[in-house]
Amino acid sequence: MHGQMVIFHAAMDTEKHFARTQRYFLLFISGAVLLIALLIYNSRIFSVTPKAKGGVLDLAGTGTATVPLNGTWNFYWNKLLNPATLSGSGSPAPDTYLAVPGIWNNTEINGKKIPVAGFATYSLIVKNADTAQLYALNLRTMSNAYRLWIDNNMLAENGKVGEIKSESQPDYKPQVVFFRPAQSTFRMVVQVSNFHHCKGGFWLAADLGTPAKIMHEREMRTLLEMFLFGSLFIMALYHFSLYFLRRNDTAVLFFGLMCLIICIRSLFTGEILIAGIVPDLGWFASRRIEYILTFVSAPVYAAFSRKLYPDEWNTVAFRVVTGFGLLLAVVVLLTPSELFTNLSYVFTVYAWLTSMYTIWIFSRAAFRKKEGAGIFLATSLVFLLTIVNDTLNQLEIIHTGLYLSLGLFVVTFAQSFSLSSRFANAFRTTEIYASTFRKFVPAQFLDKIAKDGISSIKPGNAEHISGTVLFSDIRSFTSISEKLKPGEVFSMLNNYLAYVEPPIRRHHGYVDKYMGDGIMALFENTGEHVAAVNAIHAALEMQQQLNAFNKTRTAAQESELQMGIGLHSGPMIIGTVGGTERMDSTAIGDAVNLTSRIEGMTKMYGVPLLASGETVAQEAVQELFLFRFIDLVAAKGKDEPVAIWEIIGYKNDPAAQARVQQLQPFQLGLDAFRAQRFAEAKTHFEQTLAAVPGDAVSQLYISRCAAFLAGTGTPGVHRLEEK
């Protein structure tokens, strides 16, 4: 539980850091919103530029500034007129004046609305041009084939203009043409035909200016679109790679798919970069791909947001959103262009509703303080702003330009940042869990059972080792804890462990497990360490630390604690046990079981530290420490007896040497006891008890001698009947 709380608090600190990051990033998003708003309502709206009126545009006072050819042009419906026909006194009067940029849909001529399919001629007279100036004319797209003349020179053609559908060939290829006017007043004539789209006419602005400025503006737009494509493509690849590395997080898969859809779609809009990449693709295939990508983007985005916040999404609403978007894409596949392009109006309403619903989803998630919801909410508002702009442009209410691709880039960049932050947060949390996990499972243990990392841990991972096991236990802990409140028991235990656990680590051991008030620690034999020596060092220091801890308890008027420690050396197996959902690390083997029994014997013999003969017999141990043989004991369930020794202390410790001197009669008593001279042995044990008052081992042997002298004792190995 303590470890879980440590993990919880560390994770909370990570969450707070992420929340701070979100606040800073929301400021960035706010700046992005302002930037897009400025882009949408760009300087052209606020600057004074000439506009065509009644088919005439005056360039007086414009100098070298770029002038959009906006305004009302002469419009001739169902007529393909050339400049020669429109020149002179006998030229036909226009049917009406039509706004450029704009569409001819629903335009009334002689009280009748003209159809979408058809052909027409636009004408504009430009005055006060500089005859010494070389001009450049930037032409984007018209619906959906055109021819353009300056005076009598045809400068540009896109697709094939025709009077009937079979003679017309649509195409979209933005281009820049150059000309030098022969006179200060010249006529611009544009023939347009449309039989394959739901909107007809001169629908995007054309710009007139110096070649340097026009080419610079076009290059900047191209570079921007290339940048958007490259950035979105890299984002897509990045999130696909994240998904393949972490298959359970499908949100990144849908986000990567959305980035890929948007980046490919950007090739078919604006400067139509796809025409340079795949010149033979054709108008029909290009439009079909563009519309399919547009229509499936909303279902993919809905799937992405649902994977992020499934609790906020309504199942029926999700099915309606995804089903309708996919249905629109299927219709594009099955219908001709003049029909499926009409779906753009349906999609506009659908996108509006979907966008509003996802904003509601993110608002609910933000209200519930879900991770990253604030960023997703802000970016959805950015996306909605660009939808509003492009919708108003499609409806011919404003002519600010189409910024959906740029808006989508801001959205995807911000949301990519948020997803990356989620992954970074998850990675930080994983690091916290991993570092905390190592507090529960020692690194020495992991090096053997998880050689390929923590993720490789599974039930049954095991390895043989040779070493020394240490068991320690607090005497009469149950009776002590019964007098304390639960919180006080844990406080005492943690304070106690804070004193006695560090010696184990300092002497190259590690705690395998805490068993209430007990400790099980392992010391391994390595090339540079003798496990038995390290274990005895640790045990003696643990006793010293217990004395220091007891001084703090005495100062607090609390009772002192007593501790017993058992040591045994031998082979053992360390590994994992449990099921797939819950596992534990452990050490098993006869060495572990016997150590536990030896620790229990410290109570019977009344000594704080006992070790087996296998531990004491090692040469390095004999060189450093002083011992007293205690007994030859067969633990319950064991046939083979084990010799147990009391570890007195270091050979170079005067206090340990003095104790050995006091215990000399005890050794004489043991020699007599083994020779079954029980009366003599009893005398020596009594001498030891006089020299060392309270020596429980001497008292035990005095009792045994008395029993043998009375004829009730049984010579031989002492067999324990209890564990």
C-alpha positions in Angstrom: 0.0 0.0 0.0 2.8 2.4 0.9 4.3 1.7 -2.6 1.0 2.4 -4.3 0.7 5.7 -2.4 4.3 6.6 -3.5 3.3 5.8 -7.1 0.1 7.8 -6.8 1.7 10.9 -5.5 4.4 10.8 -8.1 1.8 10.3 -10.8 -0.1 13.3 -9.4 3.1 15.5 -9.7 3.3 14.4 -13.3 -0.3 15.3 -13.9 0.3 18.8 -12.4 3.3 19.3 -14.7 1.1 18.2 -17.7 -1.6 20.6 -16.6 0.9 23.5 -16.5 2.1 22.5 -20.0 -1.5 22.5 -21.2 -2.1 26.1 -19.9 1.0 27.3 -21.8 -0.1 25.5 -24.9 -3.6 27.0 -24.7 -2.0 30.4 -24.9 -0.3 29.2 -28.1 -3.6 28.0 -29.5 -5.2 31.4 -28.6 -2.4 33.0 -30.6 -3.1 30.6 -33.5 -6.8 31.6 -33.4 -5.9 35.2 -33.7 -3.4 34.5 -36.4 -5.9 32.6 -38.5 -8.5 35.4 -37.9 -6.0 37.9 -39.2 -5.2 35.7 -42.2 -8.9 35.3 -42.9 -9.7 39.0 -42.6 -6.5 40.0 -44.3 -5.2 43.3 -45.2 -7.1 43.4 -48.4 -10.3 44.0 -46.6 -8.9 47.0 -44.8 -6.8 48.4 -47.6 -8.2 50.6 -50.4 -7.8 48.8 -53.7 -9.7 49.6 -56.9 -12.7 47.4 -57.8 -14.2 46.8 -61.2 -17.6 48.6 -61.7 -19.8 48.0 -64.7 -17.1 46.0 -66.4 -14.4 48.7 -66.0 -11.3 48.7 -63.7 -9.2 51.8 -63.2 -5.5 51.2 -62.2 -4.8 54.9 -61.6 -2.7 55.4 -58.4 -2.0 51.7 -57.9 1.6 51.9 -59.0 3.3 48.5 -58.6 0.8 47.2 -56.0 -0.8 43.9 -56.7 -4.5 44.4 -57.6 -7.1 41.7 -57.4 -9.4 41.8 -60.4 -12.5 41.9 -58.2 -15.7 43.6 -58.9 -18.5 43.5 -61.5 -17.5 42.3 -65.0 -19.5 42.3 -68.2 -21.3 39.0 -68.4 -22.6 37.3 -71.6 -24.5 34.1 -71.0 -24.5 31.3 -73.5 -22.1 33.2 -75.7 -18.4 32.5 -76.4 -17.3 35.9 -77.6 -13.7 36.8 -78.6 -12.1 40.2 -78.3 -12.7 41.2 -81.9 -16.4 40.7 -81.4 -16.4 42.8 -78.3 -14.5 45.7 -79.8 -16.0 48.6 -81.7 -19.3 50.3 -81.7 -21.2 47.2 -82.8 -20.2 45.1 -79.8 -23.1 43.3 -78.0 -24.3 44.7 -74.7 -23.7 42.5 -71.7 -26.6 40.4 -70.4 -25.7 41.5 -66.9 -22.9 42.5 -64.7 -21.6 39.6 -62.6 -19.4 39.7 -59.5 -15.9 38.2 -59.8 -14.9 36.2 -58.0 -18.2 34.4 -57.8 -20.5 31.9 -59.5 -23.2 32.3 -62.0 -25.6 29.9 -60.2 -29.1 31.4 -59.9 -28.1 34.6 -61.7 -31.3 36.1 -63.3 -31.2 37.2 -66.9 -34.4 38.5 -68.5 -36.3 37.3 -65.4 -35.0 33.7 -65.6 -32.4 32.0 -63.5 -29.6 30.6 -65.6 -28.7 26.9 -65.1 -25.4 25.7 -63.6 -24.4 23.9 -66.7 -23.5 26.1 -69.7 -21.0 28.6 -71.0 -20.4 32.3 -70.9 -18.0 35.1 -71.6 -16.6 37.6 -69.0 -15.2 40.9 -70.2 -13.3 43.6 -68.3 -11.8 46.9 -69.6 -8.7 48.0 -67.6 -7.7 51.7 -67.7 -4.6 53.6 -66.9 -2.2 50.7 -67.2 1.5 51.4 -67.5 2.6 50.6 -71.1 6.2 50.4 -70.0 5.4 47.9 -67.3 5.5 44.1 -67.8 2.5 42.7 -66.0 1.9 39.3 -64.5 -1.6 37.8 -64.1 -2.0 35.0 -61.5 -4.9 32.7 -62.6 -6.1 30.0 -60.2 -9.1 27.9 -61.1 -12.4 28.6 -62.9 -15.3 26.2 -63.2 -14.2 24.4 -65.0 -12.6 25.3 -68.4 -11.5 28.7 -69.6 -9.7 30.7 -72.3 -8.3 34.2 -71.6 -7.3 37.0 -74.0 -5.6 40.3 -73.4 -6.9 42.4 -76.3 -6.4 40.1 -79.3 -3.8 37.9 -77.7 -4.9 34.6 -76.2 -2.6 34.2 -73.2 -4.0 31.3 -71.2 -6.2 28.2 -71.6 -7.2 25.6 -69.1 -9.1 22.5 -70.1 -11.3 22.7 -73.2 -14.1 25.3 -73.5 -17.2 24.0 -75.3 -20.8 24.8 -75.9 -22.0 21.3 -75.1 -20.8 18.7 -72.5 -19.2 16.4 -75.1 -17.1 19.3 -76.4 -16.0 20.5 -73.0 -13.0 19.1 -71.0 -12.6 20.3 -67.4 -9.2 21.0 -65.9 -7.7 22.9 -62.9 -4.2 24.1 -63.3 -3.2 27.4 -61.7 -0.9 29.4 -63.9 0.8 32.8 -64.2 0.9 34.6 -67.6 2.9 37.7 -68.6 2.0 40.6 -70.9 2.9 44.2 -71.7 -0.2 46.2 -72.7 0.1 48.0 -76.1 -2.1 50.8 -74.8 -3.0 52.2 -71.4 -6.4 50.8 -71.8 -6.8 47.1 -72.7 -9.6 44.6 -72.6 -9.5 41.2 -70.8 -11.9 38.5 -72.2 -12.4 35.2 -70.4 -14.5 32.4 -71.9 -15.8 29.9 -69.3 -17.7 26.6 -69.7 -19.1 24.3 -67.0 -20.8 21.0 -67.5 -19.2 18.9 -64.7 -19.4 20.9 -61.5 -22.2 22.1 -59.2 -20.8 25.7 -59.5 -20.0 27.5 -62.6 -18.1 30.7 -63.2 -15.1 32.8 -62.4 -15.0 31.7 -58.8 -11.5 32.5 -57.5 -9.8 35.9 -57.7 -7.2 36.7 -60.3 -4.4 39.0 -59.3 -2.7 41.6 -61.5 0.8 43.0 -60.6 4.5 43.0 -61.3 6.1 39.7 -62.2 8.3 39.8 -59.2 5.5 40.3 -56.7 3.1 37.9 -58.4 5.7 35.1 -58.6 6.8 35.7 -55.1 3.2 35.4 -53.8 2.7 32.3 -55.8 5.9 30.8 -54.6 5.1 31.6 -51.0 1.7 29.9 -51.4 3.3 26.9 -53.0 6.0 26.7 -50.3 3.3 27.0 -47.6 1.3 24.2 -49.1 4.4 22.0 -49.5 5.3 22.8 -45.9 1.8 21.8 -44.8 1.9 18.6 -46.8 5.3 17.6 -45.5 4.5 18.5 -41.9 1.2 16.5 -42.0 2.8 13.6 -43.8 5.6 13.4 -41.1 2.9 13.6 -38.4 1.0 10.8 -40.0 4.2 8.6 -40.2 5.0 9.5 -36.6 1.6 8.5 -35.3 1.5 5.3 -37.3 4.9 4.3 -35.8 3.5 5.1 -32.3 0.6 2.8 -33.0 2.7 -0.1 -34.3 4.8 0.3 -31.2 1.8 0.4 -28.9 -1.1 -1.4 -30.6 -3.6 -0.9 -27.8 -3.8 2.9 -28.3 -5.9 3.1 -31.5 -6.4 6.9 -31.0 -3.0 7.5 -32.5 -3.9 5.3 -35.4 -7.0 7.3 -36.3 -5.0 10.6 -35.7 -2.3 9.4 -38.1 -4.9 8.4 -40.6 -6.5 11.9 -40.3 -3.2 13.6 -40.9 -2.6 11.4 -43.9 -6.0 12.2 -45.3 -5.5 16.0 -44.8 -2.0 16.0 -46.3 -3.1 14.1 -49.4 -6.2 16.3 -49.8 -4.0 19.4 -49.7 -2.4 18.3 -53.0 -5.7 18.6 -54.7 -6.6 22.2 -53.5 -5.0 25.6 -53.6 -2.1 25.5 -56.0 -3.1 21.9 -56.9 0.4 20.4 -56.5 -0.9 17.0 -57.6 -0.9 18.3 -61.2 2.9 18.6 -61.1 3.3 15.2 -59.3 0.9 13.1 -61.4 0.2 15.2 -64.5 -1.9 12.5 -66.2 -4.2 11.9 -63.3 -7.0 14.0 -64.9 -9.7 16.3 -63.6 -12.3 13.6 -62.9 -10.1 11.3 -60.9 -8.7 14.3 -59.0 -12.1 15.6 -58.0 -13.3 12.2 -57.0 -10.2 11.7 -54.7 -10.5 15.2 -53.3 -14.2 14.8 -52.4 -13.7 11.2 -50.9 -10.9 12.5 -48.8 -13.0 15.4 -47.6 -16.0 13.3 -46.8 -14.1 10.6 -44.9 -12.1 13.1 -42.8 -15.1 13.8 -40.5 -15.8 10.1 -39.6 -12.0 9.5 -39.0 -11.9 12.6 -36.7 -15.0 11.4 -34.9 -13.4 7.9 -34.4 -10.3 9.6 -33.1 -12.2 11.8 -30.6 -14.2 8.8 -29.5 -11.1 6.7 -28.8 -9.8 9.6 -26.7 -13.0 10.2 -24.7 -15.3 7.1 -25.1 -17.4 8.0 -22.0 -18.4 11.3 -23.5 -19.6 10.0 -26.9 -23.1 8.7 -27.5 -23.0 5.4 -29.3 -25.9 6.2 -31.6 -24.5 9.6 -32.4 -21.1 8.1 -33.3 -22.7 5.6 -35.7 -24.7 8.3 -37.3 -21.7 10.6 -37.8 -19.4 7.9 -39.2 -22.1 6.2 -41.2 -23.3 9.4 -42.9 -19.7 10.5 -43.8 -18.9 7.1 -45.3 -22.2 7.1 -47.2 -21.2 10.4 -48.8 -17.9 8.9 -49.8 -19.7 6.0 -51.4 -22.0 8.3 -53.4 -18.9 10.1 -54.8 -17.7 6.7 -56.1 -21.0 5.9 -57.8 -22.1 9.2 -59.3 -20.9 11.7 -62.0 -19.1 14.8 -60.9 -22.0 17.2 -61.6 -24.0 15.3 -59.0 -21.4 14.5 -56.3 -20.0 18.0 -56.3 -23.4 19.1 -55.0 -22.7 17.0 -51.9 -20.3 19.8 -50.8 -23.3 21.7 -49.5 -24.6 18.7 -47.7 -21.1 18.1 -46.3 -20.9 21.7 -45.1 -24.0 21.2 -42.9 -22.7 17.7 -41.8 -19.3 19.1 -40.9 -20.8 22.0 -39.0 -22.9 19.6 -36.9 -20.1 17.1 -36.4 -17.8 19.9 -35.4 -20.3 21.3 -32.9 -20.8 17.9 -31.4 -17.1 17.2 -31.0 -16.8 20.6 -29.4 -19.5 19.5 -27.0 -17.6 16.2 -26.4 -14.3 18.1 -25.6 -16.2 20.5 -23.4 -17.6 17.7 -21.3 -14.2 16.1 -21.2 -12.5 19.4 -20.1 -15.2 19.9 -17.5 -14.4 16.5 -16.1 -10.7 17.4 -16.2 -9.8 14.7 -18.7 -6.2 14.7 -19.9 -5.6 17.0 -22.9 -9.3 17.9 -23.3 -8.5 21.7 -23.0 -6.2 21.6 -26.0 -8.6 19.5 -28.1 -11.4 21.9 -27.2 -9.4 25.0 -28.3 -8.2 23.4 -31.5 -11.8 22.4 -32.4 -12.7 26.0 -32.1 -9.9 26.9 -34.5 -11.2 24.3 -36.9 -14.7 25.6 -36.6 -13.4 29.1 -37.4 -11.9 27.9 -40.6 -15.0 26.0 -41.5 -17.0 29.2 -41.0 -14.7 31.1 -43.3 -14.7 28.5 -46.1 -18.4 28.0 -45.8 -19.0 31.7 -46.2 -16.6 31.7 -49.2 -18.5 28.8 -50.8 -21.8 30.7 -50.3 -20.2 33.7 -52.0 -20.8 35.9 -48.9 -17.1 36.7 -48.5 -14.1 36.2 -50.6 -11.3 36.0 -48.1 -9.7 32.8 -49.4 -9.9 29.2 -48.3 -8.0 28.5 -45.1 -9.3 25.0 -44.1 -6.0 23.4 -44.9 -4.1 25.9 -42.8 -6.7 25.6 -40.0 -6.4 21.8 -40.1 -2.6 22.1 -39.9 -2.9 24.2 -36.7 -5.5 21.7 -35.3 -3.4 18.7 -36.2 -0.2 20.2 -34.9 -1.8 21.2 -31.6 -3.5 17.9 -31.2 -0.3 16.1 -32.2 1.4 18.0 -29.4 -1.3 17.0 -27.0 -1.0 13.3 -28.1 2.8 13.5 -27.8 2.3 15.0 -24.3 0.0 12.1 -23.4 2.7 9.7 -24.5 5.4 11.6 -22.7 3.2 11.7 -19.7 2.6 8.0 -20.0 6.3 7.4 -20.4 7.1 9.6 -17.3 4.5 7.7 -15.4 6.0 4.4 -16.6 9.4 5.6 -15.4 7.9 6.4 -12.0 6.3 3.0 -11.9 9.5 1.3 -13.0 11.6 3.1 -10.4 9.1 2.5 -7.7 8.8 -1.1 -8.8 12.5 -1.5 -8.1 11.8 -0.6 -4.5 9.5 -3.6 -4.3 11.7 -6.0 -6.4 15.5 -5.4 -5.9 17.7 -4.7 -8.9 19.8 -7.8 -8.1 16.6 -9.9 -8.3 15.5 -8.3 -11.6 18.9 -8.8 -13.2 18.3 -12.5 -12.9 14.5 -13.0 -13.5 14.1 -10.1 -16.0 17.2 -10.0 -18.1 15.3 -8.4 -21.0 13.6 -5.7 -18.9 10.7 -5.5 -16.5 8.3 -6.4 -19.3 9.9 -9.8 -19.6 8.8 -10.8 -16.1 6.4 -13.7 -16.1 5.5 -16.6 -13.7 8.2 -19.2 -13.7 11.2 -17.1 -14.4 13.8 -18.5 -12.1 17.5 -19.0 -11.5 19.8 -21.0 -9.1 22.1 -19.0 -6.9 24.4 -19.7 -4.0 24.5 -17.5 -1.0 23.4 -16.8 2.6 19.9 -16.1 3.8 19.1 -13.7 6.6 15.8 -13.9 8.6 15.1 -11.3 11.3 12.1 -10.9 13.6 10.9 -8.6 16.4 10.4 -10.4 19.7 6.8 -10.4 21.1 5.6 -8.1 18.3 2.0 -9.3 18.5 1.7 -8.3 22.2 3.4 -5.0 21.4 1.1 -4.2 18.5 -2.0 -5.1 20.4 -1.4 -2.1 22.7 -1.1 0.3 19.7 -3.5 1.9 17.2 -3.1 0.7 13.6 -1.4 3.9 12.5 1.0 3.7 15.4 1.9 0.1 14.6 2.9 1.0 11.0 4.7 4.1 12.2 6.7 2.1 14.6 7.5 -0.6 12.0 8.6 1.9 9.4 10.8 3.7 11.9 12.3 0.4 13.0 12.9 -0.7 9.4 14.5 2.7 8.6 17.2 1.8 11.1 17.8 -2.0 10.5 17.3 -2.2 6.7 20.2 0.0 5.4 22.9 -2.3 6.8 21.6 -5.0 4.5 22.1 -2.8 1.5 25.5 -1.5 2.7 26.8 -5.0 2.8 25.7 -6.0 -0.7 22.5 -7.8 0.3 18.9 -7.1 -0.7 15.6 -7.5 1.0 13.6 -10.2 -0.7 10.4 -9.5 1.3 9.0 -7.9 4.4 6.8 -10.2 6.4 5.1 -7.9 8.9 7.8 -7.3 11.5 10.1 -9.8 9.8 12.8 -9.4 7.1 14.0 -11.9 4.6 17.3 -10.8 2.9 19.6 -12.5 0.5 23.4 -12.3 0.1 24.9 -13.8 -3.0 28.4 -15.3 -3.5 30.1 -13.4 -6.3 33.7 -13.1 -7.4 34.3 -10.2 -5.1 32.0 -11.0 -2.2 31.6 -13.9 0.2 27.9 -14.0 1.0 28.4 -15.3 4.6 30.8 -12.6 5.5 28.5 -9.9 4.2 25.5 -11.4 5.9 27.3 -11.5 9.3 28.5 -7.9 8.8 24.9 -6.9 8.1 23.5 -8.8 11.1 25.9 -7.3 13.6 25.3 -3.8 12.3 21.5 -4.4 12.4 22.0 -5.2 16.2 23.9 -1.9 16.6 21.2 0.0 14.7 18.5 -1.6 16.9 20.4 -0.3 20.0 20.3 3.2 18.4 16.6 2.9 17.7 15.9 1.7 21.2 17.6 4.8 22.6 15.0 6.9 20.7 12.2 4.8 22.1 13.6 5.1 25.6 13.8 8.9 25.2 10.1 8.8 24.2 9.3 6.6 27.2 8.5 3.6 25.0 9.6 0.0 25.6 12.6 -1.3 23.9 12.4 -3.9 21.1 14.3 -7.1 20.9 15.3 -8.8 17.6 16.4 -12.3 16.6 18.4 -13.0 13.5 19.1 -16.3 11.8 21.7 -17.0 9.1 22.3 -20.1 6.9 24.3 -20.6 3.7 23.5 -22.9 0.8 22.0 -23.2 -2.7 18.5 -21.8 -3.4 16.3 -20.8 -6.3 15.0 -17.3 -6.9 12.1 -16.6 -9.2 8.5 -15.5 -9.7 5.4 -17.2 -8.5 1.8 -16.4 -9.1 -0.7 -16.0 -11.9 -0.8 -13.7 -15.0 -2.5 -10.9 -13.1 -0.7 -11.1 -9.7 2.9 -12.2 -9.2 5.5 -12.1 -6.5 9.2 -12.6 -6.4 10.6 -15.1 -3.9 13.4 -17.4 -3.0 12.7 -21.0 -2.3 14.8 -24.0 -1.2 16.0 -25.9 1.9 18.4 -23.0 2.7 15.5 -20.6 3.0 13.4 -22.9 5.2 16.2 -23.8 7.5 17.2 -20.1 8.0 13.6 -19.4 9.1 13.9 -22.3 11.6 17.2 -21.0 12.9 15.8 -17.5 13.4 13.0 -19.2 15.4 15.7 -21.0 17.6 17.0 -17.6 18.8 13.9 -17.5 21.0 14.6 -20.9 22.5 18.3 -20.3 23.1 17.8 -16.7 24.2 20.5 -15.3 21.9 20.1 -12.5 19.4 22.1 -14.0 16.5 22.4 -17.6 15.4 24.2 -19.0 12.3 24.4 -22.5 10.9 27.6 -24.5 10.7 27.6 -24.1 6.9 27.8 -20.3 7.4 30.4 -20.4 10.3 32.6 -23.0 8.7 33.7 -20.8 5.8 37.4 -19.7 6.0 36.7 -16.0 5.5 34.2 -16.1 8.3 36.6 -17.9 10.7 39.2 -15.2 10.1 37.0 -12.3 11.1 34.5 -13.3 13.7 34.1 -15.0 17.2 31.5 -17.7 17.8 30.1 -20.0 20.4 28.8 -23.4 19.5 25.2 -23.7 20.8 23.8 -27.1 19.8 23.3 -29.8 17.2 19.6 -29.6 16.2 17.3 -31.4 13.9 14.5 -29.1 12.8 11.0 -30.5 12.6 10.6 -32.7 9.5 14.4 -32.9 9.0 16.5 -36.0 9.6 19.9 -34.4 9.1 21.0 -32.3 12.2 22.5 -28.8 11.8 25.0 -27.2 14.0 24.1 -23.8 15.2 26.4 -21.2 16.5 26.1 -17.9 18.3 28.0 -15.1 16.6 29.6 -13.1 19.4 31.3 -10.4 17.3 34.5 -9.3 15.6 37.8 -10.8 16.6 39.3 -7.3 16.9 36.5 -6.1 19.1 37.6 -5.9 22.8 34.1 -6.4 24.0 33.7 -9.5 22.0 37.0 -10.8 23.3 36.0 -10.2 26.9 32.8 -12.1 26.3 34.7 -15.0 24.9 36.8 -15.0 28.1 33.7 -15.1 30.2 32.3 -18.1 28.2 35.4 -20.3 28.6 33.7 -22.5 31.3 30.9 -23.0 28.8 33.2 -24.7 26.3 34.6 -26.9 29.1 31.0 -27.8 30.0 30.2 -28.7 26.3 33.2 -31.0 26.2 32.0 -32.8 29.4 28.4 -32.9 28.1 29.5 -34.6 24.9 31.5 -37.1 26.9 28.3 -37.6 29.0 30.0 -36.4 32.2 26.8 -34.6 33.1 27.7 -33.7 36.7 31.0 -32.1 35.6 29.3 -30.4 32.7 26.6 -29.0 35.0 29.3 -27.5 37.2 30.9 -25.7 34.3 27.6 -24.4 33.0 26.8 -23.0 36.5 30.2 -21.3 36.5 29.3 -19.7 33.1 26.0 -18.6 34.4 27.7 -16.9 37.3 30.1 -15.1 35.0 27.4 -14.2 32.5 24.1 -13.8 34.5 21.0 -14.6 32.5 22.8 -16.7 29.9 19.9 -18.7 28.6 22.0 -21.3 26.8 23.8 -22.2 30.1 20.5 -22.4 31.8 19.2 -24.8 29.1 22.2 -27.1 29.4 22.0 -27.1 33.2 18.4 -28.3 32.8 19.5 -31.0 30.4 22.3 -32.1 32.7 19.8 -32.4 35.6 17.5 -34.4 33.4 20.3 -36.8 32.4 21.4 -37.2 36.0 17.9 -38.0 37.0 17.7 -40.6 34.2 15.0 -38.8 32.2 17.1 -37.3 29.5 18.0 -38.8 26.1 21.5 -38.3 24.8 22.1 -37.3 21.1 20.8 -34.8 18.7 18.2 -32.4 20.0 15.1 -32.7 17.8 12.6 -29.8 17.6 8.9 -30.7 17.6 7.9 -27.2 16.5 8.8 -25.0 13.6 
